[in-house]
């Protein structure tokens, strides 16, 4: 008996692939770890394994541009192979977990050991976040641009650039000097900076004035001070100017960095994020963030279309990563990463990082995750079930 041409066939689902402006009933087939076919009908017997997902949504595997996954080095991390399969996330970016002195261990112990695809920003602090809860940039002796730049160059296949946290608690009396050193490292390695804002020692326009095209502002909807909005609730003109010259804005929900009021105002004023990320770690995995689909669902609640929200959690961050062709898509030849969700209309209580409540449709509920062409069964219920 001839072997079926596909390893896995998903039948009956509604495919949403913003990279192709595709939304419609399609079957999806995977072979040899890649997307092999997307068609109106693919017989189930064409796959070694087939899964009927009639009534469910099919998207590219989600790409979380901001997470913390260096287990064993800092308490604010998650074991990504436990959380990813349960949430449709197949690719994550570790944002500053490791610094120059700990990055080799991060690669060996995490990147090379997990099934989830992992990229990273190296922290400008040589010790990364290993010293948490002590602010890592209170002592500038740890901020060594030459060492951070060397890590980016040596690990360019997975290292996207340099991370710096610019909150007062992290930098103490050192002002914006950590950011200046992170930019120096990024310039020396031809890479980007991701800067954490929120209660920064200087107003956001000052920070934006230092950034270059391709740099990323994370926690863009923070409500902790010196953020995106003026005192009157208007998106700062400097933010619009920064976007026009190529600065990117990332959500990074986390346990303290997403305010419904800021997000609602920004969307109403035509200032969406460039990608939606979770900032998932041990401090927010049991709420208020839970996972990336819940974060995406909050944007649905605020009025973003399903296609746009899925795009900001798939092809948009994958394009910024720019390491693997067709990542974040369901195009033929793309990595075999697929997420399957129910779109649940049941009213649900959502909480932001400031403790504020909104009620609305529950949104995306994960059902299945396919990573590198292999189906991962969900190991435990979604937290809202």
C-alpha positions in Angstrom: 0.0 0.0 0.0 1.4 3.4 -1.0 2.3 5.9 1.7 -0.1 8.9 1.8 1.6 12.0 0.4 1.0 14.1 3.6 1.9 13.6 7.2 -1.1 15.5 8.5 -4.3 16.8 7.0 -6.5 19.4 8.8 -10.0 19.3 7.3 -13.0 21.5 7.5 -11.5 24.6 9.1 -11.8 28.3 8.2 -8.3 29.5 7.3 -7.1 33.0 8.1 -3.7 33.8 6.7 -3.2 37.6 6.6 0.0 37.1 4.5 -2.2 36.0 1.6 -5.3 38.1 2.5 -6.9 34.7 2.8 -10.0 34.0 4.8 -12.2 31.0 3.8 -13.0 27.4 4.2 -9.8 25.4 3.3 -8.1 22.2 4.2 -4.4 22.3 5.2 -1.8 19.6 4.6 1.7 19.3 6.1 4.6 17.1 4.9 8.2 16.9 5.9 7.8 19.7 8.4 6.4 22.2 5.9 3.1 23.5 4.7 2.4 21.3 1.6 -1.0 22.3 0.4 -3.9 24.7 1.2 -6.9 23.8 -0.8 -10.7 23.8 -0.7 -10.7 20.0 -0.3 -7.9 17.6 0.6 -9.1 14.0 1.3 -8.4 12.9 4.8 -6.9 9.6 3.5 -4.1 11.7 1.9 -2.6 12.1 5.3 -0.9 9.6 7.7 -2.9 11.5 10.3 -6.1 13.5 9.8 -8.0 15.8 12.1 -11.5 17.1 11.4 -11.6 20.7 12.7 -14.9 21.7 11.2 -16.2 25.0 12.7 -12.8 26.1 14.0 -10.3 28.7 12.8 -7.0 27.8 11.3 -4.1 30.3 11.4 -0.3 30.3 11.1 1.4 29.3 14.3 1.4 32.4 16.5 4.7 34.3 16.9 5.2 36.0 20.3 7.6 38.8 19.8 8.1 39.3 23.6 8.4 36.5 26.2 10.7 35.3 28.9 11.8 31.7 28.7 15.3 31.3 30.2 14.2 28.8 32.9 16.7 28.4 35.7 18.3 31.9 35.4 15.5 34.3 36.5 12.2 33.6 38.3 10.3 35.7 35.7 10.2 33.0 33.0 8.0 30.2 31.7 8.8 26.8 30.3 7.9 27.5 26.7 7.3 23.9 25.6 4.6 23.6 28.3 2.8 26.9 27.4 3.4 27.1 23.6 1.4 24.0 22.6 -1.4 25.0 24.9 -1.8 28.4 23.2 -1.1 28.0 19.5 2.3 29.7 19.9 5.1 28.1 17.8 7.7 30.8 17.8 8.8 33.2 20.6 11.4 35.9 21.1 13.2 36.0 24.4 13.6 39.7 25.2 16.7 40.2 27.3 16.6 37.1 29.5 20.3 36.5 28.7 23.2 39.0 28.6 26.6 38.6 27.0 27.8 36.4 29.9 24.8 34.1 29.9 23.8 33.9 26.2 25.9 30.9 25.4 24.1 29.0 28.2 20.7 30.3 26.9 21.4 28.9 23.5 22.6 25.5 24.8 20.0 25.0 27.5 16.9 26.6 25.9 17.2 27.2 22.1 18.8 23.9 21.3 16.6 21.8 23.7 13.0 23.0 23.1 10.7 22.2 20.1 9.3 25.7 20.1 11.3 28.0 17.8 13.2 30.6 19.9 14.9 33.8 18.9 16.2 36.5 21.3 17.4 40.0 22.0 20.6 40.0 24.1 20.4 42.3 27.2 22.8 45.2 27.3 23.5 44.0 30.9 26.1 41.3 30.8 24.1 39.3 33.4 20.7 39.8 31.6 17.8 39.4 34.0 19.7 37.0 36.4 19.8 39.7 39.1 16.0 40.3 39.2 14.4 41.8 41.4 17.4 44.2 41.6 17.4 46.7 38.7 20.0 45.4 36.2 21.0 48.9 35.0 21.5 50.5 38.4 25.2 49.6 38.0 26.5 50.7 34.6 29.5 48.5 34.9 27.2 45.7 33.6 26.4 47.7 30.5 29.1 46.7 28.0 28.2 47.5 24.4 31.2 45.7 22.9 30.2 42.4 24.6 26.6 42.7 23.6 27.5 43.5 20.0 29.8 40.5 19.9 26.9 38.2 20.9 24.7 39.6 18.2 27.4 39.0 15.6 28.2 35.5 16.8 24.6 34.4 17.1 23.0 36.3 14.3 20.9 33.3 13.2 18.9 33.7 16.5 19.9 37.0 18.0 17.8 40.0 16.7 19.5 42.8 18.6 19.8 44.4 22.0 17.3 44.8 24.8 17.3 47.5 27.4 14.8 48.3 30.2 14.4 52.0 30.8 12.0 52.0 33.8 13.2 54.0 36.9 13.3 50.8 39.0 15.7 49.2 36.5 18.1 52.2 35.9 18.1 53.9 39.2 19.9 57.3 38.8 21.5 56.4 35.4 18.9 58.1 33.3 19.0 57.2 29.6 22.6 56.1 29.6 21.6 52.3 29.4 19.7 53.1 26.3 22.6 55.0 24.8 24.8 52.0 25.4 22.3 49.6 23.9 22.1 51.8 20.8 25.9 51.8 20.6 25.9 48.0 20.8 23.2 47.8 18.1 25.1 50.1 15.8 28.3 48.0 16.2 26.3 44.8 15.3 24.0 46.3 12.6 21.0 45.3 14.6 17.9 46.7 16.4 17.3 47.9 19.9 14.2 46.9 21.8 13.5 49.5 24.6 11.2 48.9 27.5 9.3 52.0 28.4 6.9 52.8 31.3 7.8 55.1 34.2 11.0 56.0 32.3 13.2 58.7 33.8 12.6 60.9 30.7 9.4 61.6 28.6 8.8 59.3 25.7 9.7 61.9 23.1 13.2 62.1 24.5 13.5 58.3 24.1 12.1 58.3 20.6 14.5 61.0 19.6 17.4 58.6 20.3 16.0 55.7 18.4 16.7 54.7 14.8 14.6 53.1 12.0 13.9 49.5 12.9 14.2 50.0 16.7 11.3 48.8 18.8 9.4 50.4 21.7 7.9 47.7 23.8 5.0 48.2 26.3 3.7 50.9 24.0 0.3 50.9 25.8 1.7 51.1 29.3 -0.2 53.2 31.9 2.7 53.6 34.3 3.8 57.1 33.2 5.8 58.8 30.5 3.9 56.8 27.9 2.2 57.2 24.5 -0.5 59.7 25.4 -0.4 63.3 26.4 -2.1 64.5 29.6 -5.2 65.1 27.5 -5.3 61.5 26.2 -4.0 62.3 22.7 -1.3 60.2 21.0 1.9 62.2 21.1 2.8 63.7 17.7 6.4 62.6 18.4 5.1 59.0 18.4 3.5 59.4 15.0 6.7 61.1 13.7 8.8 58.2 15.1 6.5 55.6 13.3 6.8 57.5 10.1 10.6 57.2 10.2 10.5 53.5 11.0 10.3 53.1 14.8 8.1 50.0 15.7 5.6 49.8 18.6 5.1 46.5 20.5 2.4 45.6 23.0 4.3 43.5 25.6 1.3 43.1 27.9 3.0 41.5 30.9 2.0 42.0 34.6 2.3 45.8 34.5 2.5 47.1 31.0 -0.9 47.1 29.3 -3.6 49.7 30.1 -7.0 49.3 28.4 -7.5 53.1 28.5 -4.3 53.7 26.5 -4.9 50.9 24.0 -8.5 52.1 23.4 -7.4 55.7 22.9 -4.6 54.7 20.6 -6.8 52.5 18.4 -9.5 55.1 18.3 -6.9 57.6 17.1 -5.6 55.3 14.4 -2.4 54.2 16.2 -2.4 50.4 16.4 0.7 48.5 17.5 3.0 47.0 14.9 2.7 43.6 16.6 0.8 42.1 19.5 3.0 40.3 22.1 2.4 38.9 25.5 5.5 39.6 27.6 4.6 36.2 29.2 6.4 35.1 32.3 5.7 33.5 35.7 4.3 36.8 37.1 1.5 37.0 34.5 0.8 33.5 33.2 -1.9 33.0 35.7 -3.3 36.4 35.0 -3.8 39.0 33.7 -2.0 38.0 30.5 -2.5 34.2 30.5 -1.2 33.7 27.0 -0.9 35.3 23.6 -4.4 34.3 22.3 -5.9 36.1 25.3 -3.9 39.2 24.6 -5.0 39.1 20.9 -8.6 38.7 22.1 -8.3 41.9 24.1 -7.6 43.7 20.8 -10.7 42.1 19.3 -12.6 43.4 22.3 -11.3 46.9 21.5 -12.5 46.8 18.0 -9.6 45.4 15.9 -10.7 43.1 13.1 -9.9 39.4 13.4 -7.7 39.5 10.3 -5.7 42.4 11.5 -5.2 41.0 15.0 -4.1 37.6 13.7 -1.7 39.4 11.3 -0.1 41.3 14.2 0.6 38.0 16.0 1.9 36.1 13.0 3.3 37.6 9.8 4.1 41.0 11.3 6.5 39.8 14.0 7.8 37.1 11.7 8.7 39.8 9.2 10.7 41.7 11.8 12.5 38.5 12.9 13.4 37.9 9.2 15.4 34.7 9.8 13.2 32.0 8.3 11.4 32.3 4.9 7.6 32.3 5.1 7.5 32.1 8.9 4.2 33.4 10.2 2.3 32.3 7.1 0.4 29.3 5.7 2.0 29.6 2.2 3.1 26.4 0.6 6.7 25.8 1.6 6.3 27.7 4.9 7.4 26.1 8.2 4.7 23.6 9.2 3.4 25.7 12.1 -0.4 25.9 12.5 -2.7 27.0 15.2 -6.4 26.0 15.5 -8.8 28.1 17.6 -12.5 28.3 18.4 -13.9 31.8 18.2 -16.1 31.9 21.3 -18.8 34.6 21.6 -19.5 33.9 25.3 -19.1 37.0 27.5 -15.9 37.0 29.5 -14.3 39.2 32.0 -10.9 40.6 30.8 -8.4 42.3 33.2 -5.6 44.6 32.1 -2.2 45.1 33.9 -3.7 48.0 35.9 -6.5 45.8 37.3 -9.2 47.4 35.1 -12.0 45.3 33.8 -13.7 45.0 30.4 -16.4 42.5 29.4 -16.9 41.1 26.0 -16.7 38.0 23.7 -14.2 35.5 25.0 -12.5 35.4 21.5 -9.8 33.0 20.6 -9.7 29.7 22.5 -6.8 27.4 21.5 -7.6 23.8 20.4 -4.6 22.5 18.6 -1.0 23.4 17.8 1.1 22.0 15.0 4.8 22.8 15.4 7.4 22.0 12.7 4.8 19.7 11.1 3.9 17.7 14.2 0.6 17.9 16.1 1.0 18.8 19.8 -2.0 17.9 21.9 -3.0 20.5 24.4 -1.8 19.3 27.8 -4.3 21.1 30.0 -7.4 23.3 29.7 -7.3 27.0 28.7 -7.5 29.1 31.9 -10.9 30.4 31.0 -12.4 27.0 30.5 
